[in-house]
Amino acid sequence: MFDAQLMITESDGASVSLYSPWMNREGDRVLATLDLVELHPDGRLQVSVYHKSAEDSGDGDPASGTAITRTSAGRTTSEFGPLKEFVRYKFTCESDGEGTQAWTLFRMLRLAWFDAV
């Protein structure tokens, strides 16, 4: 769970991406929920899930599933999987207005892990 995170684009409106720390997988699949609290009118936040095996290096690979994208306050949940051993989020804050700096205030709710049947 990530509480009250604030992301801001570059001053010229260029997007900014950040990765969360790696988490141990607790199931084959996961439901991830973004709670977008508030954002700049020209802002957009996209959340993807990345995964990798213990012996892999680097940023990991995008997990199968639909990335969460929000342009207004509210909650969105998406399912990702099957997952490898380590999992993390990639957050990307973008501006829809050319040359406009945008920001977003969000949190990620507790992950709901489950195994495929």
Secondary structure, DSSP 8 states (H G I E B T S, - for coil): -EEEEEEE--TTS--EEEE---EE--SSEEEEEEEEEEE-TTEEEEEEEEEE-TT--SS-EE-SB--EEESSSEEEEEEE-S--SEEEEEEEEEESSTT---EEEEEE---EEE---
